[in-house]
Amino acid sequence: MHGYSKNSSGIYYKLLTFGEDTTKARIGDFVTVNISYSTLSDSTFFTATRKVQISKPEYEGCIDECFMQLQTDDSAEFIIA
């Protein structure tokens, strides 16, 4: 995936903007996310703002693992298979 990095779980990610805060989400935290789901060809099929509680990732590639990589006000794209 051009322009993306890959973490140890196989999730591709690209940081788009960096927040000023260095605090990362932890298990048990509630976070508000602006989230969009798209196909690789860029067709968006879901967009919403949600408040979610971060839980312990139950499997490699879990969305919670993605959230735990981010700091306050970061913006990123993830590719999860």
Secondary structure, 3 states (H helix, E strand, C coil): CCCCEECCCCCEEEEEECCCCCCECCCCCEEEEEEEEECCCCCEEEEEEEEEECCCCCCCCCHHHHHCCCECCCEEEEECC
